[in-house]
Amino acid sequence: MAYDEELADRIRDSLGPEVAHVVEKKMFGGLAFLVGGNMAVAASGQGGLLVRADPDAAAALLRAGAVEPMEMGGRKMTGWLRVTAATVTDDDTLDEWVRRGVDFAKTLPPK
């Protein structure tokens, strides 16, 4: 399945002026948005978003049942979250998830 191009456009809109400092790259079957070479958020090829978050915050979100862990090769990826498309249908909620990913990516050393 190809990533949702409308969702990718909404992510760009959510990034606002910060989009000038973000690099887009096709990865994981979707379109990732990288800050300093680190993935912040992606329009997933499986639908919805992939969001990189602080592992401590991610654990709390997982316990609350708000998201699912991202799995790659059968392995759960700590700090990587899968957010369903239904969860981000409104712009305010999408903005929250995009901001969470961007804010965390900014804390990582540039690649």
C-alpha positions as CSV (number, residue, x, y, z in Angstrom):
1,M,0.0,0.0,0.0
2,A,1.3,3.5,-0.9
3,Y,1.3,6.2,1.7
4,D,-1.6,8.6,1.9
5,E,-0.5,11.7,-0.1
6,E,-3.3,13.8,1.4
7,L,-1.9,12.9,4.9
8,A,1.6,13.9,3.8
9,D,0.2,17.2,2.6
10,R,-1.5,17.7,6.0
11,I,1.8,16.9,7.7
12,R,3.6,19.6,5.6
13,D,0.8,22.1,6.6
14,S,1.2,21.1,10.2
15,L,4.9,21.7,10.1
16,G,4.3,25.3,9.1
17,P,7.4,27.5,8.6
18,E,9.5,24.7,10.1
19,V,9.0,22.7,6.9
20,A,11.9,24.6,5.5
21,H,14.2,22.7,7.9
22,V,12.7,19.3,7.3
23,V,13.9,16.8,4.7
24,E,11.4,14.4,3.2
25,K,12.6,10.9,2.4
26,K,10.7,7.7,1.3
27,M,11.3,5.0,3.9
28,F,9.4,2.2,5.6
29,G,7.0,2.2,2.6
30,G,5.9,5.7,3.4
31,L,7.1,9.3,3.4
32,A,9.2,10.3,6.4
33,F,9.9,13.8,7.6
34,L,13.4,14.2,9.1
35,V,14.8,16.8,11.4
36,G,18.5,16.9,11.6
37,G,18.6,13.6,9.7
38,N,16.3,11.9,12.4
39,M,12.9,10.8,11.5
40,A,10.3,12.8,13.4
41,V,7.0,11.6,11.7
42,A,6.0,9.7,8.6
43,A,2.9,9.1,6.5
44,S,3.0,5.3,6.8
45,G,2.7,3.0,3.9
46,Q,0.3,1.0,6.1
47,G,-1.9,4.0,6.8
48,G,-1.8,6.5,9.5
49,L,1.4,8.0,11.1
50,L,4.6,6.7,12.4
51,V,5.8,9.0,15.2
52,R,9.2,9.0,16.9
53,A,8.7,10.0,20.6
54,D,10.6,10.0,23.8
55,P,10.7,6.4,25.0
56,D,9.4,7.4,28.4
57,A,6.5,9.3,26.9
58,A,5.9,6.5,24.4
59,A,5.6,4.0,27.2
60,A,2.9,6.1,28.8
61,L,1.0,6.5,25.6
62,L,1.1,2.8,24.9
63,R,-0.2,2.1,28.4
64,A,-3.1,4.6,27.8
65,G,-4.0,2.6,24.7
66,A,-3.7,5.7,22.5
67,V,-1.2,4.1,20.0
68,E,0.5,0.9,19.1
69,P,4.2,0.2,19.0
70,M,5.8,0.2,15.6
71,E,7.1,-3.2,14.6
72,M,9.8,-4.0,12.1
73,G,10.8,-7.5,11.3
74,G,8.7,-8.7,14.2
75,R,10.5,-6.6,16.7
76,K,8.8,-3.7,18.6
77,M,10.8,-0.5,18.2
78,T,11.1,1.4,21.4
79,G,10.0,5.1,21.1
80,W,8.4,4.5,17.7
81,L,4.6,4.7,17.6
82,R,2.0,3.8,15.1
83,V,-1.0,6.2,15.1
84,T,-4.1,5.2,13.1
85,A,-5.5,7.4,10.3
86,A,-8.8,7.6,12.2
87,T,-6.9,9.1,15.2
88,V,-5.6,12.0,13.1
89,T,-8.7,13.0,11.1
90,D,-8.8,16.4,12.7
91,D,-6.0,18.9,12.3
92,D,-5.5,19.7,16.0
93,T,-4.8,16.1,16.8
94,L,-2.5,15.7,13.8
95,D,-0.7,18.9,14.9
96,E,-0.1,17.3,18.4
97,W,1.4,14.2,17.0
98,V,3.6,16.0,14.5
99,R,4.8,18.4,17.2
100,R,5.6,15.4,19.5
101,G,7.7,13.8,16.8
102,V,9.5,17.0,15.8
103,D,10.2,18.1,19.4
104,F,11.8,14.7,20.1
105,A,13.8,14.6,16.9
106,K,15.3,18.0,17.8
107,T,16.7,16.5,21.0
108,L,18.7,13.9,19.0
109,P,22.2,14.5,17.7
110,P,22.2,15.4,14.0
111,K,23.1,12.7,11.6
